[in-house]
Amino acid sequence: QVQLVESGGGTVQAGGSLRLSCAASGMMPGTVTMAWIRQTPEKERERVATFGIDGTTNYANSVQGQFTISKDNAKNTLYLQMSSLKPEDTAMYYCGAFPAGWVGPKYWGRGTQVTVTS
């Protein structure tokens, strides 16, 4: 059974940084694409960063140069380093895993809340 557990969210002032973690279990590291997706009540869901099976990374334009996605296969953990945070980065952040052939996450974590105050 695949499980994704996010942690590291919290409240931070604008300009601050946070590092989110997503601990994965029930699947072999390096066999799925993983991503961070955020959602607010006002906005549509947005995939902010992706870590491909081949190790390539992609970012939404809105976070390019601000967020960094990384993965530790030994720990089977995905990270999202967020810096220069802005109030508009406030959202629930979810970790998702895409098996080959899936265009969206098949597996989801429960999310971790990030709140950025001005």
N, C-alpha and C positions, 0 to 999 in steps of 0.2 A: 504494500500500500504506500503510495507516494504521499509524502507530507512536506509542506513548505511552511516554515515558521519564521516570520519576520520579527525583527527587533531593532532598537536604536532610535525610534522616533521620539519626539518630545517637542517642547516649546523652546524656541530660540529667537533672539532678537535679529532683526534684519542685518545682513552682513556677516552673520555667524555661519557656522558649519555644523554638519551632522554626518555621521556615517551609519547607514542602514545595513543590516545583515539579514540574510535569508538562509537559514539552515535547511538543507534538503536531505531527505531520507527516502529509502525505498526505490531509488533509481541510481544507476551508475553515473558518476560524474563524467561529463564530456559526451553524453549520448543524447542530450536534448539542448535546444536553444533555451536560454533563460532571459528574462526581461523584468524590468521594473515598470509598473504601470501606476499612474496616479489618477485619482478621481475626486472631484469636489461636487457638492450638491448642485452647483450652478453650471458646471462645465461638463462636457463629454469626457469620457475616459480617454486618457492620453498615455501612450507608451513612451516613456521618456528615455529609456536606454535598453539596448539589447546586447546580449553576449552570445554569439553564435557557437555552434558545435565546433567550428574550425578556429574559434578564438577571436574572430572579427567582432568589432564593436560598432554600434550605431547609436546615434543620439537624435532626439527630436531637436529641431531648430531652437526651440524655446530654452533648451538647457545646454546647448553646445558650448563647450568651453567652461561650463560652470559645474557640471556633474561628471563623475568618472565611475564607470562600471568596471568591476573586476571580479575574479573568481578564484577561489582556492580549491583546487580539485582534491587535495589531500584532506581537507576538512569538509568537502562537498558544500561549500558555502559561497553564496553570491553576495557581493557588496555594492553599495552605492555611496560614494563619497560626494557630498553635496557642499558646495562652498558659495560664498557671497549670496546667501539665501535672501529671498525677497518675500514680501507678504503674499505675492501671487503664487509662490511655491507651496503655500498651505494646501494640504490635501491628505487624503488617506493614500498611502503608498502600498501597493501590492507587489508581491513577487509572483511571477508566472513561469511555467515550464511548458515548452512546445516540443512534443515528439516530432520526428521527421514527418513531413507532409502536412503538419498543422500550420495554419496561418495565424492562429491565435492560441492563447494558453489553453492547454487541456487541464492543467493542474494550477490551482491558485492557493496562495496563503490567505490568512485572515486579515492581513494588513497591519500597518503601523501608522499612527497619526503623526503628521508633521505640521506644526503650527509655527508660523513666523510672524512675530509682532513687529510693528513699526516703531 
